[in-house]
Amino acid sequence: MNLLGNLIWLIFGGFISALGYFVMGFVFCITIIGIPFGIQCFKIGIFTLMPFGKKVVTTSSSGGCLSLLFNILWIVTGGLYTACMHLVFAILLFITVIGIPFGRQHLKLVELTLMPFGKDIVAA
């Protein structure tokens, strides 16, 4: 089921979303200051390619103050907007029975795109 869900996800927008995260990751990595944010974009992009069968967990060593500062910067510079967009897509997909599994994947992306520092992706 995970393979079928991931294939349908990729065909109907997952690939384009992941491509956007990868492009922004490269843009962030142009500067030394943006490299941590670029790495998070790559992490989100990889998760966006194949979200079925994976889950987002909070790491035990979340980085402390630096992780908190980076998450605040992330939220202010577009993380809130991105998380809200995934939330809107989740709500729209929950309207139909067929869209519920895909809406659940968008809710996982809300959790990751709101505060990506200190989060990790593991197999479910």
C-alpha positions as CSV (number, residue, x, y, z in Angstrom):
1,M,0.0,0.0,0.0
2,N,2.9,2.4,0.7
3,L,4.3,1.9,-2.8
4,L,1.0,2.6,-4.4
5,G,0.3,5.6,-2.2
6,N,3.8,7.0,-2.9
7,L,3.3,6.5,-6.7
8,I,-0.1,8.3,-6.7
9,W,1.4,11.0,-4.5
10,L,4.3,11.6,-6.9
11,I,2.1,11.7,-10.0
12,F,-0.4,14.2,-8.5
13,G,1.9,16.8,-7.1
14,G,4.5,15.3,-4.8
15,F,7.2,15.5,-7.4
16,I,6.6,19.2,-8.1
17,S,6.5,19.9,-4.4
18,A,9.7,18.1,-3.8
19,L,11.3,19.9,-6.7
20,G,10.4,23.2,-5.1
21,Y,11.9,22.2,-1.8
22,F,15.1,21.1,-3.6
23,V,15.4,24.3,-5.6
24,M,15.0,26.4,-2.4
25,G,17.5,24.2,-0.7
26,F,20.1,25.0,-3.4
27,V,19.2,28.7,-3.1
28,F,19.7,28.6,0.7
29,C,23.0,26.8,0.3
30,I,24.5,29.6,-1.8
31,T,25.4,31.4,1.4
32,I,27.2,30.0,4.4
33,I,24.5,31.4,6.7
34,G,21.7,29.7,4.7
35,I,23.3,26.2,4.7
36,P,21.3,24.9,7.8
37,F,18.1,26.1,6.2
38,G,19.0,24.5,2.9
39,I,19.7,21.2,4.6
40,Q,16.2,21.4,6.2
41,C,14.7,22.1,2.7
42,F,16.5,19.0,1.4
43,K,15.1,16.9,4.3
44,I,11.6,18.1,3.7
45,G,12.0,17.5,-0.1
46,I,13.1,13.9,0.4
47,F,10.2,13.4,2.8
48,T,7.8,15.0,0.2
49,L,9.0,12.5,-2.4
50,M,7.8,9.4,-0.5
51,P,5.8,10.3,2.7
52,F,3.9,7.0,2.9
53,G,5.5,4.6,5.4
54,K,7.5,7.3,7.2
55,K,6.8,9.4,10.2
56,V,8.3,12.6,11.8
57,V,9.8,12.3,15.2
58,T,11.4,14.8,17.6
59,T,15.0,13.9,18.2
60,S,16.3,13.7,21.8
61,S,19.1,16.0,21.1
62,S,17.2,18.8,19.4
63,G,20.0,21.3,19.5
64,G,18.8,23.5,22.4
65,C,18.9,27.3,21.9
66,L,20.3,27.2,18.4
67,S,17.6,24.9,17.2
68,L,15.0,27.1,18.8
69,L,16.5,30.3,17.2
70,F,16.6,28.6,13.8
71,N,13.0,27.4,14.1
72,I,11.8,30.9,15.0
73,L,13.7,32.3,11.9
74,W,12.2,29.5,9.8
75,I,8.7,30.3,11.0
76,V,9.1,34.0,10.4
77,T,10.6,33.7,6.9
78,G,8.1,31.4,5.3
79,G,7.7,28.3,7.5
80,L,4.3,29.4,8.8
81,Y,3.0,30.1,5.2
82,T,4.2,26.7,4.0
83,A,2.7,24.9,7.0
84,C,-0.6,26.7,6.4
85,M,-0.6,25.7,2.8
86,H,-0.1,22.0,3.7
87,L,-2.9,22.4,6.2
88,V,-5.3,23.8,3.6
89,F,-4.4,21.0,1.2
90,A,-5.0,18.5,4.1
91,I,-8.5,20.0,4.8
92,L,-9.4,19.9,1.1
93,L,-8.3,16.3,0.8
94,F,-10.2,15.2,3.9
95,I,-13.5,16.2,2.1
96,T,-13.4,13.0,0.1
97,V,-12.9,9.4,1.4
98,I,-10.3,8.7,-1.2
99,G,-8.3,11.8,-0.2
100,I,-8.0,11.0,3.5
101,P,-4.7,9.1,3.3
102,F,-3.2,11.9,1.3
103,G,-4.6,14.5,3.7
104,R,-2.8,12.6,6.5
105,Q,0.5,12.9,4.6
106,H,-0.1,16.7,4.4
107,L,-0.6,16.8,8.2
108,K,2.8,15.1,8.6
109,L,4.3,17.8,6.3
110,V,2.6,20.5,8.5
111,E,4.5,19.2,11.5
112,L,7.8,19.1,9.6
113,T,7.5,22.4,7.7
114,L,6.4,24.4,10.7
115,M,9.5,23.6,12.8
116,P,12.0,21.4,11.0
117,F,15.0,21.8,13.3
118,G,15.1,19.1,15.9
119,K,12.9,16.7,13.8
120,D,13.9,13.6,12.0
121,I,12.2,11.2,9.6
122,V,12.0,7.5,10.4
123,A,10.3,4.5,8.9
124,A,6.9,3.9,10.4
